[in-house]
C-alpha cells in the first residue's frame, strides 16, 4: 500500500508539473482546481480538469463492465485488462507524438 501511495504521488506530481496542472492519479485535485477556476483563479484550465474527470469516469465505467463481463474467467481478467491498457497507452503516446507535446 505504501508503494502504491508513493507511485500515485509521483504520478500526480509529474502530471501536475508537466501536463498542464492536472492531477491524473486522483480526482480530488481536479475537483479542487475546478473550484479554483469557478472562483476566478487565473492560470488554471477548467477544460483540462473536466476532461480528466470525464476520462476517469469513462474508465471506471468501462472497467466495471469489463470486470462483470469476464467475471467467469477471473484468471484471464488481469491479462485482458493489461492488454486493453497497453492499447490505450499506445494510442495516447501516438496522439502526443502527433501533437508534438501541445
N, C-alpha and C positions, 0 to 999 in steps of 0.2 A: 504494500500500500504506500509505503514511504517513497519507493522508486517511482510509482505512478504519479504521486504528487509532485515530485521533483521534475519529472519529464513534462507534466502538464504546465508547471510554472515556466519551464524553459520555452515550451512551445508558445505560451501566451506572451512571454517577454519578447521573443523574436518576432512574432506576428505583430505585436503592438508597435515595435520599433521599425519594422521593415515593410509591413503590409498596410500602411495607412491607418494606424491607430485602431485596429480591430482585434479583439480577442477571438481566437478560433478554437481554443481548447475548452472554454467555458462560456456560457451565455450571460453570466452575471455582468461582466464588464461591458458587453454590448448594450445591455439594458441601461446601465449607468450612463454610458456615452450618449445613448438616445435621449435620456433625460436631460443631459447637459445641452444637447442640441435644441431640445424643445424649450429650455430655459434661456437660450440665446447665446450659448458659448460659441466662440469663434474657433476655426481650425479643425473642427470635427465633422465627419460626414455621416449624416443620417442614413443616406442610401447604403453606405458600407455596412453599418450596423444592422439595418433591416435585412440586407442581403445575407449577412452571416446568420441571423436568426432564422430566416426563411430556409436557408440551406440546412441548418441544424434540424429544423422541424421536418423537412423533407427526408433527411437521412434517418431520423428517428422513426418516422412512419414506414419508410422502406425497410429499415432493419427489423421492425416489429412484424411486418408482413412476411419478410424473408424468413424470419425465425419460425413463424407459425406454419408457413408453407412446407418447410423442410424439417419440421419437428420430429417426424418419424425416423429420420436418418440423422440423429444427433451427432454421430461421429463424423459425418461428412460436412456438417454445418460450418465449422471453422474454416475448412479448406475452401468452401464455396464463398464464404464471406470475404476471405482474403483475396480470392480471385476477383470478386467484384470490386474490392477496394483497389487492387492493382490497376484495373482498367480505369477507374475513376481518377486515380492519381496520375496515370499516363495521360489522360485527357487534360487534366489541369496543367501538367507540365507542358504539353503541346500548346495549349492556349496561352500560357505565359511566354513561351518561346516566340509564338507568332506576334504577341503584343509587345515584345521586347521590354518586358517588365513594367509597362504602363498600366 
